Amino acid sequence: MGELAGTHDLKRVVITVNGRRIRGGAESDLITIAYDEDKYTKTYGSTGRPTRSRTNADGGTFTISLAQNDIEDIRYLDSLNSLPSPLDIVAIVVQDAETLVMIGSDKCWLKKQPDEGLNKAAGSRVYVFDTGQISKRHLGV
């Protein structure tokens, strides 16, 4: 029987922000890493022959979702917003012990703070960090 793709166990996924481990996580997505641009683009000439171009842009976003009861992590990530510039640059590293993949950036900044509200049901607090370069390494190869 195959495993479910995309599910993660917090015991094997380690997320650190400025060296501090984030131990909480929302019920849905814990972290999403998205690149700003496609790695390749394709264009067609007048004869219909395709040509591809590769971008060297490795920028993107790290989106961390926390449950409302992850108070220590929420307080820590909220405190990053009050750091004076240029001290508001943080490092984010995500390590997966099962796949031996490490993804991170040492120059991230808080792009979007979580929405504030007093809601009837418990929800998530979503932090979006922007970066100019995302690095990905396979530790087991």
C-alpha positions as CSV (number, residue, x, y, z in Angstrom):
1,M,0.0,0.0,0.0
2,G,1.4,3.4,-0.9
3,E,1.9,6.4,1.3
4,L,-0.1,9.6,1.2
5,A,1.8,12.2,-0.8
6,G,2.2,15.6,0.8
7,T,1.5,14.6,4.4
8,H,4.1,15.5,7.0
9,D,4.8,14.4,10.5
10,L,6.1,17.2,12.7
11,K,8.5,14.7,14.3
12,R,10.4,14.4,11.0
13,V,10.0,17.8,9.5
14,V,12.0,20.5,11.3
15,I,11.3,24.2,10.5
16,T,13.6,26.8,12.0
17,V,13.3,30.6,11.8
18,N,16.5,32.3,12.9
19,G,17.6,29.1,14.5
20,R,14.4,28.7,16.6
21,R,12.4,25.6,15.9
22,I,8.7,26.1,15.0
23,R,6.9,23.3,16.9
24,G,3.3,24.1,16.0
25,G,1.4,23.9,12.9
26,A,-2.1,24.4,11.4
27,E,-4.4,21.5,10.7
28,S,-4.0,22.0,6.9
29,D,-0.8,23.3,5.5
30,L,2.2,23.7,7.8
31,I,4.6,25.3,5.4
32,T,4.4,26.1,1.7
33,I,7.4,27.1,-0.4
34,A,6.6,28.7,-3.7
35,Y,8.9,30.0,-6.4
36,D,8.1,33.4,-8.0
37,E,8.8,32.2,-11.5
38,D,8.7,29.1,-13.6
39,K,12.1,27.6,-14.1
40,Y,11.5,27.4,-17.9
41,T,9.4,29.4,-20.3
42,K,8.5,28.3,-23.9
43,T,7.9,30.4,-27.0
44,Y,7.1,29.4,-30.6
45,G,8.6,30.8,-33.7
46,S,6.8,31.5,-36.9
47,T,7.3,28.0,-38.1
48,G,5.8,26.5,-34.9
49,R,9.1,25.3,-33.5
50,P,9.3,25.7,-29.8
51,T,12.2,27.3,-27.9
52,R,12.7,27.2,-24.2
53,S,14.4,29.7,-22.0
54,R,15.6,29.1,-18.5
55,T,15.4,31.7,-15.7
56,N,18.0,32.0,-13.0
57,A,15.6,33.6,-10.6
58,D,15.3,31.6,-7.4
59,G,13.2,34.0,-5.4
60,G,9.9,33.0,-3.7
61,T,7.9,32.8,-0.5
62,F,7.7,30.7,2.6
63,T,4.2,30.5,4.0
64,I,4.0,29.2,7.6
65,S,0.5,28.4,9.0
66,L,0.1,28.0,12.7
67,A,-2.9,27.0,14.8
68,Q,-4.3,29.7,17.1
69,N,-3.2,27.7,20.1
70,D,0.5,27.7,19.1
71,I,1.0,30.7,21.4
72,E,4.8,30.5,21.7
73,D,5.4,30.3,18.0
74,I,2.9,33.0,17.3
75,R,4.5,35.3,19.8
76,Y,8.0,34.6,18.3
77,L,6.9,35.2,14.6
78,D,4.9,38.4,15.7
79,S,8.1,39.7,17.4
80,L,9.9,39.6,14.0
81,N,7.6,42.3,12.8
82,S,8.9,44.7,15.4
83,L,12.6,44.3,14.6
84,P,14.2,47.5,13.2
85,S,15.4,47.4,9.6
86,P,17.9,45.9,8.6
87,L,17.6,43.5,11.6
88,D,14.3,42.2,10.2
89,I,16.1,39.8,7.8
90,V,15.6,36.2,9.0
91,A,16.8,32.7,8.0
92,I,14.3,30.0,7.4
93,V,15.3,26.3,7.0
94,V,13.0,23.4,6.4
95,Q,14.5,19.9,6.8
96,D,12.6,16.6,6.1
97,A,14.3,13.7,7.8
98,E,12.5,11.1,5.6
99,T,13.3,12.5,2.2
100,L,16.6,14.1,3.3
101,V,15.7,17.4,1.6
102,M,16.7,20.8,3.0
103,I,15.1,23.9,1.7
104,G,16.0,27.4,3.0
105,S,17.0,31.0,2.6
106,D,19.2,33.1,4.9
107,K,17.6,36.4,3.7
108,C,13.9,36.4,4.3
109,W,11.6,39.2,5.5
110,L,8.1,39.2,6.7
111,K,5.9,40.1,3.7
112,K,2.5,39.6,5.2
113,Q,1.3,39.4,8.8
114,P,-1.6,37.2,9.7
115,D,-5.1,38.7,9.6
116,E,-6.4,39.7,13.0
117,G,-9.8,38.8,14.3
118,L,-11.9,37.3,17.0
119,N,-13.7,34.4,15.3
120,K,-16.3,32.0,16.4
121,A,-14.2,29.0,15.4
122,A,-10.5,28.3,15.8
123,G,-8.5,29.1,12.7
124,S,-5.0,29.5,11.5
125,R,-2.5,32.4,11.6
126,V,-0.6,32.6,8.3
127,Y,2.8,34.3,8.0
128,V,4.2,35.0,4.5
129,F,8.0,35.5,4.2
130,D,9.5,36.8,1.0
131,T,13.1,36.0,-0.2
132,G,15.3,36.6,-3.2
133,Q,16.8,33.2,-3.2
134,I,15.6,29.7,-2.2
135,S,18.2,27.0,-1.9
136,K,17.3,23.3,-2.1
137,R,19.8,20.5,-1.2
138,H,19.4,16.8,-1.1
139,L,21.4,15.7,1.9
140,G,21.4,12.0,1.2
141,V,22.9,12.2,-2.3
